[in-house]
Amino acid sequence: MKALAATVAFCLVASMAFAQSPELQPGERLEKLQFPAATMELKGWTKFGNGRVYTLPVKAGQHVKVSFSTKSKFAFLSIFDLATPDEEAIFGTDEDGSSYNITVKDNTTWLLRPYYSKVSPRRGLGAPYSILVEPQATAPQPTAPAEKQSPSPLFPSRQ
């Protein structure tokens, strides 16, 4: 009975770990990152099937901005949430612009995947890129304007 319980526990832990591990395309290399305390710059070269992809753990409440820059009009960045079962990107520079600024809602791990578009007229070249991961300061909470102090009826003001 203990062996069965241990097997079930192992399967549960393995399935949870599997949900957080990305499926890589042939030739991709995975680099695991830690959430930075200051701005982190990732530089690389992307070519279909050859390049680095990155995992970035994020925690609920963290404010982060991810910016992508390249000189190529055929290189893009997609960000995937590995905790979700669907394979849709939560952000893509091809449709959403060059930067992603968000306050994270749940603890999760993101997959940052720079890629070179297959529809480029010169497929074999690839392109250099730069990714900035910038932790953002917590926005100050707006405070209510101070109410005017009205004189207390119990203690009239002196004149």
BELHU-V510808 format. One record per pair of residues at least 4 apart in sequence whose C-alpha atoms are under 6 Angstrom apart, sorted by the first residue. I is the first residue (numbers start at 0). GAP is how many residues later the second one is. D is the distance in Angstrom with one decimal. If there is no record, write none. Layout:
{{I & GAP & D} {I & GAP & D}}
This chain:
{{9 & 4 & 6.0} {19 & 62 & 5.2} {25 & 23 & 5.6} {26 & 22 & 4.9} {26 & 23 & 4.6} {27 & 21 & 6.0} {27 & 22 & 5.2} {27 & 23 & 5.1} {27 & 24 & 5.6} {28 & 23 & 4.8} {29 & 22 & 5.8} {29 & 23 & 5.1} {29 & 24 & 5.7} {30 & 23 & 4.8} {31 & 22 & 5.7} {31 & 23 & 5.0} {32 & 22 & 5.8} {32 & 23 & 5.2} {38 & 94 & 5.7} {38 & 95 & 4.5} {39 & 92 & 5.7} {39 & 93 & 5.2} {40 & 90 & 5.6} {40 & 91 & 4.6} {41 & 88 & 5.6} {41 & 89 & 5.0} {42 & 86 & 5.8} {42 & 87 & 4.5} {43 & 84 & 5.7} {43 & 85 & 5.6} {44 & 82 & 5.5} {44 & 83 & 4.2} {45 & 5 & 5.0} {45 & 69 & 5.6} {45 & 70 & 5.9} {45 & 80 & 5.4} {45 & 81 & 5.5} {46 & 69 & 5.4} {46 & 79 & 4.2} {47 & 68 & 5.6} {52 & 59 & 5.8} {52 & 60 & 4.9} {53 & 57 & 5.7} {53 & 58 & 5.0} {54 & 55 & 5.5} {54 & 56 & 4.6} {55 & 53 & 5.5} {55 & 54 & 5.1} {56 & 51 & 6.0} {56 & 52 & 4.1} {57 & 49 & 5.8} {57 & 50 & 5.6} {57 & 51 & 5.9} {58 & 48 & 4.2} {59 & 44 & 5.0} {59 & 45 & 4.8} {59 & 46 & 4.4} {59 & 47 & 5.0} {60 & 42 & 5.9} {60 & 43 & 5.3} {61 & 41 & 5.6} {61 & 42 & 5.5} {62 & 39 & 5.8} {62 & 40 & 4.3} {62 & 72 & 5.9} {62 & 73 & 5.0} {63 & 37 & 5.8} {63 & 38 & 5.7} {63 & 70 & 5.7} {63 & 71 & 4.5} {63 & 72 & 5.3} {64 & 35 & 5.4} {64 & 36 & 4.2} {64 & 68 & 6.0} {64 & 69 & 5.1} {65 & 33 & 5.5} {65 & 34 & 5.1} {65 & 66 & 5.6} {65 & 67 & 4.7} {66 & 31 & 5.8} {66 & 32 & 4.1} {66 & 64 & 5.6} {66 & 65 & 5.1} {67 & 30 & 5.4} {67 & 62 & 5.9} {67 & 63 & 4.6} {68 & 60 & 5.8} {68 & 61 & 5.3} {69 & 59 & 4.6} {73 & 42 & 5.8} {73 & 43 & 5.3} {74 & 40 & 5.7} {74 & 41 & 4.4} {75 & 17 & 5.6} {75 & 38 & 5.7} {75 & 39 & 5.4} {76 & 15 & 5.7} {76 & 16 & 5.5} {76 & 36 & 5.6} {76 & 37 & 4.2} {77 & 13 & 5.7} {77 & 14 & 4.3} {77 & 35 & 5.2} {78 & 10 & 5.5} {78 & 11 & 5.8} {78 & 12 & 5.1} {78 & 32 & 5.5} {78 & 33 & 4.7} {79 & 9 & 4.6} {79 & 10 & 5.5} {79 & 30 & 5.5} {79 & 31 & 5.0} {80 & 29 & 4.7} {81 & 27 & 5.7} {81 & 28 & 5.8} {82 & 25 & 6.0} {91 & 4 & 5.6} {92 & 4 & 4.8} {92 & 5 & 5.1} {115 & 10 & 6.0}}
